[in-house]
Amino acid sequence: MTAVNAVSFDIAAGETVGLVGESGCGKSSLARVLAGLRQPQQGYLAVNGKPMQGPRDWRQARRSVQMVFQDPAASLDPRMRVRTLLEQPLRALCPQWDASQRADKIDAALFAVGLGSAYGDRYAHSLSGGQAQRVAIARAIVVEPDLLICDEPLSALDVSVQAQIINLLRDIQRRTGMAMLLIAHDLAVVRQLCDRVYVMYLGEFLEQGRAEDVLLRPAHPYTRALLSCVPQLEPTGQAPILLEGELPDPGERPSGCVFRTRCPMVDDICARSTPDWHRQPHGGYSACHFAAHQASPMIARALR
């Protein structure tokens, strides 16, 4: 079974890239490959220009790539104090720092996420959801990574806490200049935080471009369907585009376009041929046979 297929992209220093798509499309699988937690069967992955070809390469690059997981409580050992949780990656990845330097780094990381050094003495099980996510972020940034991968970092948090974490991530990136990959279902958050966005379906990218362009002027029918279901403060007069059926089994991928079994614009060519990337007027790209033709009757039919 192939969870992720034929995806290619890069992330520059100081850039935030968003990855969106419905549950089960392969976002977390891709994130785990990028973090070195899974070995790809095929493909090329490089960190700071160096290919990651096995565990030895990842041991040398582990400090450069860190990950914040979806469930903060599950990613922290409840029996450990916060200071111990943050000291572990420092001991493993930064052996050149002595105990005094490690203590300073831990205090700086806790301060960076809005927690005082007193939180270092608390046990993980005593933290609220927002505090646990802040500690998880502190643990990831304490080693000063080049890339921070955030896998749904807001999904387990209250709305008020989500806003705090959004501002926190933006502030940390502004101060450190690290790159960030953000996986999220909330497209408003993606538009607020990300420079570029990739839309994923059944393990493949269907649309990519600047976040503002893709989320305001989507060209692919799947992206349109996702955006049409985002709640609006004021009614737009347009009904949501409801996709029929469920996400196909990755082990039995449709021929041609992987989205064709649920697409409102499907035609015979969609089953025969895999669509190429078509450049859009705003500069983004869409992998759709009809997305290149905005005046196409297929486009008009899908928008009605």
C-alpha positions as CSV (number, residue, x, y, z in Angstrom):
1,M,0.0,0.0,0.0
2,T,1.3,3.5,-1.0
3,A,0.5,6.2,1.5
4,V,2.4,9.0,-0.3
5,N,3.1,9.0,-4.0
6,A,5.1,11.3,-6.3
7,V,5.3,14.4,-4.1
8,S,8.1,16.9,-4.5
9,F,8.7,20.2,-2.7
10,D,11.2,22.1,-0.7
11,I,11.1,24.5,2.3
12,A,13.5,27.5,2.5
13,A,14.9,29.0,5.8
14,G,12.4,31.3,7.4
15,E,9.5,30.0,5.2
16,T,6.2,28.4,6.4
17,V,4.7,25.8,4.1
18,G,1.1,24.6,4.8
19,L,-0.1,21.1,4.0
20,V,-3.9,20.6,3.8
21,G,-6.3,17.9,2.9
22,E,-9.0,15.7,4.5
23,S,-8.2,13.0,7.0
24,G,-6.4,9.9,5.6
25,C,-4.9,11.7,2.6
26,G,-1.3,11.0,3.8
27,K,-0.3,14.3,5.5
28,S,1.0,12.7,8.7
29,S,2.7,9.9,6.8
30,L,4.6,12.5,4.8
31,A,5.5,14.5,8.0
32,R,6.9,11.3,9.6
33,V,9.1,10.7,6.6
34,L,10.3,14.3,6.6
35,A,11.1,13.9,10.3
36,G,13.0,10.7,9.8
37,L,10.5,8.6,11.7
38,R,9.8,6.5,8.6
39,Q,12.1,5.4,5.8
40,P,10.7,6.0,2.3
41,Q,10.7,3.1,0.0
42,Q,11.6,5.3,-2.9
43,G,12.6,8.9,-3.4
44,Y,15.1,11.5,-2.3
45,L,15.1,13.5,0.9
46,A,17.8,16.1,1.8
47,V,18.3,18.2,4.9
48,N,20.4,21.3,4.3
49,G,21.5,19.9,1.0
50,K,22.6,16.5,2.4
51,P,20.7,13.3,1.3
52,M,19.2,11.3,4.2
53,Q,19.9,7.7,3.1
54,G,19.7,5.9,6.4
55,P,19.8,6.0,10.2
56,R,23.4,7.2,10.2
57,D,22.6,10.3,8.2
58,W,19.6,11.0,10.4
59,R,21.6,10.7,13.6
60,Q,23.8,13.5,12.3
61,A,20.8,15.6,11.2
62,R,18.4,14.9,14.0
63,R,19.0,18.2,15.6
64,S,18.1,20.0,12.4
65,V,14.6,18.6,12.1
66,Q,12.1,18.5,15.0
67,M,8.4,17.7,15.2
68,V,5.4,18.8,17.3
69,F,2.8,16.1,17.4
70,Q,-1.0,16.3,17.2
71,D,-1.8,15.3,20.7
72,P,0.4,17.2,23.2
73,A,-0.6,15.0,26.2
74,A,0.2,11.8,24.4
75,S,3.6,13.1,23.3
76,L,4.8,13.9,26.8
77,D,5.7,11.3,29.4
78,P,3.3,12.1,32.3
79,R,5.7,10.8,34.9
80,M,8.5,13.3,34.0
81,R,9.1,16.8,35.1
82,V,9.1,19.4,32.3
83,R,12.7,20.2,32.9
84,T,13.7,16.5,32.4
85,L,11.6,16.4,29.2
86,L,13.5,19.4,27.7
87,E,16.9,18.2,28.9
88,Q,16.7,14.8,27.2
89,P,17.0,16.1,23.6
90,L,19.8,18.5,24.8
91,R,21.8,15.6,26.2
92,A,21.3,13.4,23.1
93,L,21.7,16.0,20.4
94,C,23.9,18.8,22.0
95,P,26.6,16.9,24.0
96,Q,28.9,19.9,23.7
97,W,26.8,21.9,26.2
98,D,27.4,21.4,29.9
99,A,24.8,21.3,32.7
100,S,24.8,25.1,33.1
101,Q,24.4,25.7,29.4
102,R,21.6,23.2,29.2
103,A,19.8,24.8,32.1
104,D,20.0,28.2,30.4
105,K,18.7,26.7,27.1
106,I,15.8,25.1,29.0
107,D,14.9,28.4,30.7
108,A,15.1,30.3,27.4
109,A,12.9,27.7,25.6
110,L,10.2,27.9,28.4
111,F,10.3,31.7,28.2
112,A,10.0,31.6,24.4
113,V,6.8,29.6,24.7
114,G,5.3,31.9,27.3
115,L,6.0,29.7,30.4
116,G,8.3,30.7,33.3
117,S,11.2,28.6,34.5
118,A,9.0,27.5,37.5
119,Y,7.1,25.3,35.0
120,G,10.3,23.2,34.7
121,D,9.5,21.6,38.1
122,R,6.0,20.6,37.2
123,Y,5.0,17.1,36.0
124,A,3.6,16.7,32.5
125,H,0.4,15.2,33.8
126,S,-0.4,18.3,35.7
127,L,-0.4,20.6,32.6
128,S,-3.5,21.8,30.8
129,G,-3.8,21.2,27.1
130,G,-2.4,24.6,26.1
131,Q,0.5,24.3,28.6
132,A,1.3,20.8,27.3
133,Q,1.4,22.0,23.7
134,R,3.7,24.9,24.8
135,V,6.0,22.4,26.5
136,A,5.9,20.2,23.4
137,I,6.9,23.2,21.2
138,A,9.6,24.1,23.8
139,R,11.0,20.6,23.6
140,A,11.2,20.8,19.8
141,I,12.9,24.2,19.7
142,V,15.3,23.8,22.6
143,V,17.9,22.3,20.3
144,E,17.5,25.2,17.8
145,P,16.3,23.2,14.7
146,D,16.4,24.4,11.2
147,L,13.0,22.9,10.4
148,L,10.0,22.5,12.7
149,I,7.3,20.1,11.6
150,C,3.9,20.8,13.2
151,D,1.4,18.0,12.7
152,E,-2.1,19.4,13.6
153,P,-0.7,21.3,16.6
154,L,-4.0,23.1,17.3
155,S,-6.6,20.3,16.8
156,A,-6.7,19.2,20.5
157,L,-6.9,22.8,21.9
158,D,-9.7,25.2,22.7
159,V,-10.2,28.1,20.3
160,S,-8.8,30.7,22.7
161,V,-5.7,28.6,23.2
162,Q,-5.3,28.0,19.5
163,A,-4.9,31.8,19.0
164,Q,-2.2,31.9,21.6
165,I,-0.3,29.0,19.9
166,I,-0.6,30.6,16.5
167,N,0.9,33.8,17.8
168,L,3.6,31.8,19.5
169,L,4.6,29.9,16.4
170,R,4.7,33.1,14.4
171,D,6.9,34.9,17.0
172,I,9.3,31.9,17.4
173,Q,9.8,31.7,13.6
174,R,10.3,35.5,13.3
175,R,13.0,35.4,16.0
176,T,14.8,32.2,14.9
177,G,14.4,32.2,11.2
178,M,13.7,28.5,11.1
179,A,11.6,26.8,8.4
180,M,8.2,25.4,9.3
181,L,5.9,22.8,7.9
182,L,2.3,23.2,9.2
183,I,-0.2,20.5,8.8
184,A,-3.7,21.8,9.6
185,H,-7.4,21.3,8.8
186,D,-8.2,24.9,9.6
187,L,-7.7,26.8,6.3
188,A,-8.0,30.2,8.0
189,V,-4.9,29.3,10.2
190,V,-3.0,28.1,7.1
191,R,-3.7,31.4,5.3
192,Q,-2.7,33.3,8.4
193,L,0.6,31.5,9.0
194,C,1.8,30.1,5.7
195,D,3.7,31.5,2.8
196,R,2.9,28.6,0.4
197,V,0.4,25.8,0.6
198,Y,0.1,22.3,-0.9
199,V,-3.3,20.6,-1.2
200,M,-3.0,16.8,-0.8
201,Y,-5.4,14.0,-1.8
202,L,-4.8,10.2,-1.6
203,G,-1.1,10.8,-1.1
204,E,-0.6,13.2,-4.0
205,F,-0.4,16.9,-4.4
206,L,-3.3,18.4,-6.5
207,E,-2.7,22.1,-6.1
208,Q,0.2,24.3,-4.9
209,G,1.1,27.9,-4.8
210,R,1.2,31.0,-2.5
211,A,-1.2,30.5,0.3
212,E,-3.2,33.6,-0.4
213,D,-3.6,32.7,-4.1
214,V,-4.6,29.1,-3.6
215,L,-7.0,29.8,-0.7
216,L,-8.6,32.8,-2.3
217,R,-8.5,31.8,-6.0
218,P,-8.5,27.9,-6.0
219,A,-8.3,26.3,-9.4
220,H,-8.6,22.6,-8.6
221,P,-12.1,21.2,-7.9
222,Y,-10.9,19.5,-4.7
223,T,-9.5,22.7,-3.3
224,R,-12.8,24.5,-4.2
225,A,-14.7,21.8,-2.3
226,L,-12.5,22.1,0.8
227,L,-12.9,25.9,0.8
228,S,-16.6,25.8,0.3
229,C,-17.1,24.0,3.5
230,V,-15.2,26.5,5.7
231,P,-17.7,28.3,8.0
232,Q,-18.2,32.0,7.2
233,L,-19.2,34.8,9.5
234,E,-21.5,36.2,6.8
235,P,-23.5,34.1,4.3
236,T,-22.0,34.0,0.8
237,G,-25.1,32.6,-0.9
238,Q,-23.1,29.7,-2.3
239,A,-23.9,26.2,-1.1
240,P,-21.0,23.9,0.0
241,I,-19.6,21.5,-2.6
242,L,-20.4,18.1,-1.1
243,L,-18.1,15.4,-2.5
244,E,-19.8,12.0,-3.0
245,G,-18.3,8.8,-1.6
246,E,-15.3,8.2,0.6
247,L,-11.6,8.5,0.1
248,P,-10.5,5.5,-2.1
249,D,-8.4,2.7,-0.7
250,P,-4.7,3.7,-1.2
251,G,-4.1,0.1,-2.2
252,E,-6.5,0.4,-5.2
253,R,-5.7,3.9,-6.5
254,P,-8.0,5.1,-9.4
255,S,-6.4,5.2,-12.8
256,G,-5.6,8.6,-14.3
257,C,-6.6,11.4,-11.9
258,V,-6.8,10.1,-8.3
259,F,-9.6,12.5,-7.6
260,R,-11.8,11.4,-10.5
261,T,-14.1,9.1,-8.5
262,R,-15.4,12.0,-6.5
263,C,-14.9,14.9,-8.8
264,P,-17.9,17.0,-10.1
265,M,-15.9,17.8,-13.3
266,V,-15.0,14.2,-14.2
267,D,-14.8,13.3,-17.9
268,D,-13.5,10.4,-19.9
269,I,-10.0,11.8,-20.1
270,C,-9.7,11.8,-16.3
271,A,-9.7,7.9,-16.3
272,R,-7.3,7.6,-19.2
273,S,-4.6,10.1,-18.4
274,T,-2.9,11.5,-15.3
275,P,-3.2,15.3,-15.4
276,D,-0.1,17.5,-15.8
277,W,0.6,20.5,-13.6
278,H,-1.0,23.6,-15.2
279,R,0.2,27.1,-14.2
280,Q,-2.6,29.4,-13.1
281,P,-2.8,33.2,-13.7
282,H,-1.9,33.9,-10.1
283,G,1.3,31.8,-10.4
284,G,0.2,28.6,-8.6
285,Y,-0.2,25.1,-10.2
286,S,-3.1,22.7,-10.4
287,A,-3.0,19.0,-11.4
288,C,-6.3,19.0,-13.3
289,H,-7.2,18.4,-17.0
290,F,-9.7,21.3,-16.8
291,A,-8.1,23.7,-14.3
292,A,-6.1,25.3,-17.1
293,H,-9.2,26.4,-18.9
294,Q,-11.2,28.8,-16.6
295,A,-13.8,29.2,-19.3
296,S,-14.3,25.5,-19.8
297,P,-17.9,24.3,-19.6
298,M,-16.7,21.7,-17.1
299,I,-15.6,24.5,-14.8
300,A,-18.9,26.2,-15.2
301,R,-20.8,23.0,-14.4
302,A,-18.8,22.5,-11.2
303,L,-19.4,26.0,-10.0
304,R,-23.2,26.0,-10.5
